[in-house]
Amino acid sequence: MSRQPSRGRRTSRSSRPKRYGGTRKATLEERFANDVRAMDERARTRFSREPLPMGIPAGSEEPRSFSFEWALSPVSLSAEEKVAEVVVRRGEFGWVEDERLEEIETFVEQHAMSLEQALSLRSALLQQKTVYSHGKLKSKAGKMAAHYRAGSTIIELSKDNDFPPMNVFRAVLEANGWSKNKIKESLRAPSSMKERERKEFEAAEAADRVTNVDQTETHERADLFEEILADWFEAQGVRIRRQPEMVKEQQKEHGRPIRTPDILFLDHVTINGSPVAWIDAKHFYGADVDFQRKKTKKQMTRYMDEWGSGAIVYRHGFSENLFIPGVSMLDAGPLDLTKLDSPE
């Protein structure tokens, strides 16, 4: 007589804890091996294609060949997973306070990650959390707006509902009848708001490192990192085209930038045995976080479609499990970052 399985013993897949990170790198390398070979060949033959790929000047000098061994120090997936559990707290979206910073620093010292890597990982996780919870935020906007009218502050609403302060502020204003254009214009000129909204904006902006309006410092440091990387390759004798030059050229020819990596090589470059036709500089840690990985892959695919295989150089290193077919992952080890680390 057959026995019926006990209902209580069944464990659905959805009830199991989700494994941290993406599909294991070894599995992806095997799955995409043919694609990688095709993109490598596309990079090697780009100077002989007709018509020439975008950004490669017609009649330019015969390309030379350069080969570099780039020492790498990727972060183990297990270390990243442990740190990820510590760096994000409910209702916390702003600058990390000193006491909390010391707590994180003490923890990461035991898990082979630097504080800078941990904080960059935190940013990636918060960005993902923000994007993936946007629908939930919209569904709660009316209720939050009612609490706001009753006297709750944006910071209180942010902490209670676990949404970034600036996103809460925008959602509350919209639920209170503000048009999207009015919100946009008001955020550009906070002095035009009434006193309460202006003070709430200032408090929300100060407590939000994810969706805050002013990203000037972040962009300036990213631009400087790109310059340092481009200068390094030129110092090795490699001929390159930089992003600003390509942006200007494509705006003139196409009316807008289309494909503009930070560096396009005009010579054959091989790094750690792989052909590299272009490089993008990322002034953050390359985390094995779903949203960041998908966003990066979408951008890099545009470059690979045009020139073949390339590389990313991450300012704060990267996860050992991070994989995008046709893209070599590099860290900033060989670069002199003195200018970047110096106080303004």
C-alpha positions, -999 to 999 in steps of 0.1 A, spaced: 0 0 0 16 33 -11 19 61 15 8 96 7 35 122 12 30 143 43 18 178 34 37 192 64 70 180 51 68 197 17 91 227 12 82 249 -17 111 265 -36 96 299 -30 99 294 8 136 286 7 160 315 14 172 330 -19 208 324 -25 229 355 -26 243 367 -59 237 357 -94 243 324 -113 277 310 -105 304 324 -127 318 290 -138 283 280 -150 280 312 -170 315 309 -185 306 275 -199 272 287 -211 285 318 -229 318 304 -242 308 306 -278 295 342 -274 327 353 -258 348 338 -286 327 356 -311 330 390 -293 368 384 -289 371 379 -327 350 410 -333 374 430 -312 405 416 -330 391 423 -365 375 457 -358 402 476 -378 397 456 -409 359 457 -410 340 477 -437 326 501 -429 348 508 -399 331 507 -365 320 540 -349 347 562 -336 376 546 -355 389 573 -379 393 562 -416 429 563 -428 444 562 -394 478 546 -387 483 509 -387 473 497 -352 501 485 -330 498 457 -304 501 460 -266 498 433 -240 493 439 -202 493 416 -172 468 432 -148 470 419 -113 435 413 -98 422 410 -62 385 401 -65 363 399 -34 350 364 -25 312 360 -29 310 347 7 326 378 20 303 401 0 273 381 12 283 385 49 290 422 45 257 428 26 238 415 56 253 442 78 255 474 57 218 479 51 193 486 78 156 493 76 148 530 72 185 539 67 192 557 34 216 585 43 252 591 52 265 566 77 269 581 111 303 578 129 292 551 154 276 530 126 307 536 104 329 522 131 307 492 135 308 484 98 346 490 96 352 466 125 330 440 108 345 442 73 381 439 87 372 403 95 358 395 60 386 406 36 367 437 24 377 474 28 354 500 43 352 517 9 340 485 -7 315 479 20 300 514 16 299 511 -22 282 477 -18 257 494 5 249 520 -22 243 492 -48 220 474 -24 201 506 -15 197 515 -52 183 480 -59 160 482 -29 147 516 -41 140 505 -76 124 472 -67 102 488 -40 89 516 -62 56 500 -69 50 495 -32 59 532 -26 33 543 -52 6 522 -36 13 538 -2 15 573 -14 -20 583 -6 -18 570 30 16 587 35 2 620 22 -26 618 47 -1 613 75 19 642 62 -11 665 62 -17 654 98 18 665 108 42 636 101 75 646 87 91 631 56 119 616 76 93 599 99 74 585 69 107 574 53 117 554 84 83 540 91 78 528 55 114 520 46 115 542 15 142 568 5 133 602 19 134 621 -14 112 594 -31 87 598 -2 88 636 -6 81 634 -43 53 608 -38 37 628 -10 37 660 -31 22 642 -61 -5 626 -39 -13 660 -26 -20 673 -61 13 686 -73 20 680 -110 52 663 -120 64 695 -137 58 715 -105 77 690 -84 106 690 -108 108 728 -109 104 731 -72 133 707 -65 155 728 -88 145 760 -69 136 750 -33 134 787 -23 101 788 -43 84 763 -20 64 773 11 82 771 44 72 736 54 79 720 21 113 738 19 123 725 53 110 690 46 130 690 13 162 701 31 158 674 57 150 647 31 179 657 9 203 656 38 191 621 48 192 606 14 223 592 -5 202 572 -30 177 595 -47 190 630 -36 190 658 -61 226 669 -58 250 643 -73 277 668 -82 305 654 -61 299 619 -72 300 629 -109 332 650 -104 351 621 -88 339 597 -114 352 620 -142 385 623 -124 388 585 -122 382 583 -159 409 608 -166 434 589 -144 426 557 -163 429 573 -198 462 590 -188 476 556 -177 470 540 -211 484 570 -229 515 569 -207 520 533 -219 520 545 -255 485 533 -264 465 555 -287 430 562 -274 399 582 -279 383 596 -248 346 599 -241 341 637 -244 356 636 -279 333 608 -290 303 625 -274 310 657 -293 315 638 -326 283 617 -323 262 647 -313 274 665 -345 268 634 -367 238 618 -351 223 646 -330 230 627 -297 256 604 -281 250 568 -291 279 546 -280 305 564 -258 327 542 -236 352 561 -215 381 548 -236 381 535 -272 414 519 -282 430 527 -316 455 500 -311 452 463 -304 452 458 -266 453 425 -247 448 424 -210 454 391 -191 452 373 -224 418 387 -236 414 413 -264 400 447 -251 386 471 -277 372 496 -252 372 503 -214 346 518 -191 356 532 -157 333 527 -128 339 548 -96 324 522 -73 326 485 -62 315 459 -88 289 441 -66 272 409 -76 239 426 -71 211 419 -96 200 455 -104 236 469 -108 246 439 -129 217 441 -153 221 479 -157 258 475 -164 253 446 -188 228 466 -208 253 495 -212 282 472 -221 262 452 -247 259 484 -268 297 487 -268 302 450 -276 278 452 -305 299 479 -321 335 469 -312 336 435 -296 350 425 -262 360 452 -237 367 457 -200 355 476 -169 378 490 -144 362 493 -109 376 519 -86 369 498 -55 374 463 -70 347 437 -78 331 405 -67 348 373 -79 313 361 -91 306 391 -113 304 380 -149 293 397 -182 301 378 -213 328 396 -233 337 420 -205 370 416 -185 366 427 -149 395 448 -136 403 467 -105 423 499 -100 455 482 -87 480 494 -113 467 530 -112 481 559 -92 450 573 -75 468 601 -55 448 628 -72 416 610 -64 424 604 -28 437 639 -21 414 664 -4 400 691 -26 
